[in-house]
Amino acid sequence: MHKKFSLLLVVLFALILGAAQCKSTPAPTEAPKEPTKAAQPAATEAPAAAPTEAPAAAPTEAPAKPAEKFRVALVLPSPITDMAWGESIYDSLVRLQEELGGEDAMEIAYSEGMFNVTDAAAAIRDYAADGYDLVIAHGTQYGTSLFEIAPDFPDTSFAWGTATDTGADQGITNVFAYEARAEQGGFVNGVLAAKLTKSNVLGVVGPVEAGDAKLYIDGFVAGAKYANPDITVNVSYTGSFGDTSLAAEAANTHIQAGADILTGSAQQVVGAIGVAKEKGVLWMGTQADQSPLAPDIVVATQYYDWTPFLRDMMEKHQSGTMGGEVYSLTLKNGGLQMRFADNLDPDALAAAKQAEQDIIDGKIDPLNPGEMMSSEEPAAMADELDYDFDPVRVALVLPSTVTDLAWSQSIYDSLKQIQEKVGEDKLEIA
């Protein structure tokens, strides 16, 4: 993937250079100890963005208890009990609250089921106006609204994900961004599945082909093929993050095709896990711990732990840094954690753990395991280009938004990479 991304940068640069040479010159609700659900439409999830480097390993010691209560608000498209995207970050906030000393030290409020972006924007603005220190918009679809609201509240920190854009190019200084490198745990699960399967057929129930869901699935397929080149991995996308009935239907189809191990992403997987439990088929999860749904069949999980990064956002806010940082969950920094069931086949478990360690050590690129590209290679290739050209104005006309997690975002982000290299005075993007 890194090489494909670098190639895209090179192609874009060639086009730009050619152009240059042709020129003559809802109301806030505080979260109780027991989760409550907001009366909002059914949730869908909007996960991750383009790859970015992971930050340094987060501190392991709990921060000192703040002098004043730190107030955090969470706006999310799915419920805080969705066994996936929403639950992972809510549970991380609760863990941080416990580290700080409880509700007296940190307040958590949330608005769940914010599928409607207009409603979500209203909730984000209300929380900021009410004086919350950190407002988290847990969905990429909220980015446009967030960048409109953040400048009105310079003393409030905002965060959103999965994304890598903090709005710095727009002069915004109080927005954090975060993402999950889900292909890493996906690769590990793929290796394990390839070692455990008896039918040599695996099934994947995907939601929408975008974000961390796609990263996870691509990593899973790569890991399975890495461990067993002859394995069959059938992948289907339901087109929905939250439709459990479609996920159940997809799971049945995979099982009928011979799959004896299933995996998938997003809150829709509740439906797929139900089918797997009924049919006695093993399941491998991501984002949150799904074993309570079916402890006998959930054999592996890539778990998202946002706690260290949430803690760092809080500490930066308290020290006067309102935003500007991009966080990335990885196996190396502990944001991604592999959890395995007891009594797994020892050889299969050993292979999975070796794959995990190889990723941490940089020996395996989960999306290109045969090519072993280092994390520095794309930047090195970009540095070889000659950026000495006359100012150029580039206009981009798209069928979808620049934050669509797919076709449009890929080319827009590539243009932004070049602009960051040469500066806005040499490359204007409209």
Order of alpha helices (4+ residues) and beta strands (2+ residues): alpha-beta-alpha-beta-alpha-beta-alpha-beta-beta-alpha-beta-alpha-beta-alpha-beta-alpha-beta-beta-alpha-beta-beta-alpha-alpha-beta-alpha-beta
